[in-house]
Amino acid sequence: MIRRTLLALGLSLTLSAAAPVASDLAFVDLTDDFAKTWDATQALDDAARVTAFKQAFAAKLPGFYDHRRIKVDEALYDKHLLKALKAYPENRDAIAKVSAQFASSIAPALASFEAEFGPMRGYPPVYLVNSLGEFDGGTRNLPEGVRLLFGADMLAKLHGDDSIQPFFHHELFHLLHTRTFPECDQMWCALWAEGLAVHVAKTLNPGADDAALLLTQPEPIRAAVDANRTHAVCAVLTRLDSTDPKDYRALFSSGRLDDRLPPRFGYYVGLLVAQDLGRTRDLKQLAVMDAATVRPLLERSLKAMGDC
């Protein structure tokens, strides 16, 4: 396991000329551990290899490579894990490249993020992992608490050097936001958390286009929503309290609500809400708003956008 802090790497961060501050945010790179475990288990049969792999990582990142985290049958998860292990040689070099560049890539994003929000102190470590195709970055609920993780495998596939800074800002904000806005199952919580993270990324990177803000994945979102603004807003309004996984997939993942709205359109509708509330509030003020404050403001903003 490679434990890195930005201070140890000599990457001191400065919030102002008079007040240099070194972040104590630690980064743990588990991609080398993945490679070593893969090498060490090559000779085992499939079932034994999956078991050995899960046991090896149970202590390194408890609860991550675990069927219970993603709420699927263990046999189904083991099949997915085995498939990923067999495909690993195809991705190994790309993952290693991301690992080698990760510290130098995220350092400037962390510096500019802290210049806006202050030093990131007292947070749990941030992990770089092989996500097995699950994510490029995001927070996950693990037995030891909420953790921010980056998936080196998906970073290699989805992000170029020109787009990575807004993405890092987006994910760092999620980590910061957990202190004032804990996750909840209702759709409105995801709408606010994701929309505000996009707003933060755009504000800290004024020149970022929709691709850099991930508003073109898996297809362009802005144009489709703008062409169907009332329909999109009303669809969100009627689902604010929904906990249906189908609604979540349509708004924030790979699902599709109908042929007029693209997958993940909730990110853009959430951005519109954050921009609206941000007309009279700066990023710091938006970041500390709790759920009781956000909910009525969010609903009022949506109602003003569409005649529902």
Beta strands, then each sheet from edge to edge (+ up, - down):
strand 1: 2-5
strand 2: 13-14
strand 3: 20-21
strand 4: 26-29
strand 5: 126-129
strand 6: 137-142
strand 7: 145-151
sheet 1: 1+ 4- 5- 7- 6+
sheet 2: 2+ 3-
end
